[in-house]
Amino acid sequence: MSGSYPTTPVFNAINFSSEQKTITSTSDSGKMFSVQVDGQRFKFSASYPPMTRAEFAPVYAFIMKQRSQKETFTVIPPVISNAQGDVSGLLSTYTGYSAGVTSVQIQNIVGTLKAGDMIKFNGHSKVYMVVEDATGDINELATITIEPPLREDVLSDEDIIYDNVPFRVRLTNDIQTFNTGIDSLYRFEVDFIEAL
């Protein structure tokens, strides 16, 4: 892994998507069959407001250091990487879970994780989305429903990151282009895909 993506300057727009492979077949009678393939990944494009050379140079130097699509690194997308709800505390799993499950009981939860919040289990590279609101009960326990299903086993008492969630990514292509004009400002957009 090759470090953390620069946090300044801040992106002014993000185009975020989920990539999930599904194989489908439709019979002559119109009945459709579908099978989901493991390997869901989040993808996003991020663009910057016009930057001076001094602002842009560290960003592009980091991009060059990645050697096209070879290296992986972490990026914390603004806004979407923070929980929407009023959740607080050091969240962790209540017990261990096997790969493939979509419901996980968590402990030490005060407040609510909202549908659409991103989480990451400490020590794992995959980011998951909470797909139903989950509020801690009187014992500070809650069951969260996530997508995609767990990619790998989760241990008991494994910490859960819900704010400033770092996405482990790589660049999506080998060519990274920037534009500059007579105003001496640099315009740049970069594309990331989750590295599993």
PyMOL commands that set and color helices and strands:
alter all, ss='L'
color gray80, all
select helices_A, chain A and resi 53-65
alter helices_A, ss='H'
color red, helices_A
select strands_A, chain A and resi 13-19+22-26+32-36+41-47+73-75+92-93+103-107+112-113+118-121+127-130+134-135+141-147+160-161+167-171+178-180+186-194
alter strands_A, ss='S'
color yellow, strands_A
deselect
rebuild
show_as cartoon
